[in-house]
């Protein structure tokens, strides 16, 4: 909805949409100039640290994924605050 109504495109010229933490979309993807990037090969850490802001949206379906270890909030938390090895 945010992409179809141009909300994101009007907020910033350098926007990204992380689709379920599986793919990264940008303006070139919407225009068909490039394919979405797979998150496994994308440097999401650099992108996140250089962002002016980020918006996290949830639906009842993806909110239930909070308990899964591969959920993006868990992955980000573990990246920035790794557990100490004993």
C-alpha positions as CSV (number, residue, x, y, z in Angstrom):
1,X,0.0,0.0,0.0
2,X,2.8,2.4,0.8
3,X,4.5,1.7,-2.4
4,X,1.4,1.8,-4.6
5,X,0.4,5.2,-3.3
6,X,3.9,6.7,-3.6
7,X,4.1,7.5,0.1
8,X,7.6,6.1,0.4
9,X,8.8,7.6,-2.9
10,X,7.6,11.0,-1.8
11,X,9.3,10.7,1.6
12,X,12.8,10.1,0.4
13,X,14.6,9.6,-2.9
14,X,16.8,6.9,-1.4
15,X,14.2,4.6,0.1
16,X,14.1,0.8,0.5
17,X,11.4,-1.6,1.3
18,X,12.4,-4.8,3.1
19,X,9.7,-7.3,2.1
20,X,9.4,-9.7,5.1
21,X,13.2,-9.5,5.6
22,X,13.5,-11.7,2.4
23,X,13.9,-9.1,-0.4
24,X,15.0,-5.5,-0.7
25,X,13.0,-3.3,-3.1
26,X,13.9,0.2,-4.3
27,X,12.8,2.6,-7.0
28,X,14.6,0.6,-9.7
29,X,12.8,-2.6,-8.7
30,X,9.4,-0.9,-9.1
31,X,10.4,0.5,-12.5
32,X,11.6,-2.9,-13.6
33,X,15.2,-1.8,-14.1
34,X,16.5,-4.4,-11.6
35,X,15.3,-7.3,-9.6
36,X,14.7,-7.2,-5.8
37,X,17.9,-8.1,-3.9
38,X,17.8,-11.2,-1.7
39,X,18.4,-10.3,2.0
40,X,20.9,-13.1,2.4
41,X,23.4,-11.3,0.2
42,X,22.4,-7.7,1.1
43,X,24.4,-5.6,3.6
44,X,21.3,-4.6,5.6
45,X,23.5,-3.6,8.6
46,X,25.1,-0.8,6.5
47,X,21.8,0.3,5.1
48,X,20.2,0.4,8.5
49,X,23.0,2.4,10.1
50,X,23.0,5.0,7.3
51,X,19.2,5.5,7.3
52,X,17.8,8.8,8.4
53,X,14.7,6.9,9.7
54,X,13.0,3.6,9.3
55,X,9.4,2.5,9.7
56,X,8.4,-1.0,10.8
57,X,4.9,-2.1,9.9
58,X,3.2,-5.2,11.2
59,X,0.0,-7.0,10.4
60,X,-1.6,-9.6,12.6
61,X,0.0,-12.3,10.5
62,X,3.6,-11.1,10.7
63,X,3.3,-9.9,14.3
64,X,3.0,-13.6,15.3
65,X,6.5,-14.1,14.0
66,X,8.0,-12.2,16.9
67,X,9.0,-15.5,18.6
68,X,10.8,-16.9,15.5
69,X,14.6,-16.7,15.5
70,X,14.8,-15.6,11.9
71,X,12.4,-12.6,12.4
72,X,14.2,-9.4,11.5
73,X,14.0,-7.8,14.9
74,X,15.6,-10.8,16.5
75,X,18.3,-10.9,13.8
76,X,19.1,-7.2,14.2
77,X,19.2,-7.4,17.9
78,X,21.6,-10.4,17.8
79,X,23.8,-8.5,15.3
80,X,24.1,-5.4,17.4
81,X,24.1,-7.1,20.8
82,X,25.7,-10.5,20.3
83,X,25.5,-12.9,23.2
84,X,28.7,-13.3,25.2
85,X,30.4,-16.7,24.6
86,X,31.2,-18.5,27.8
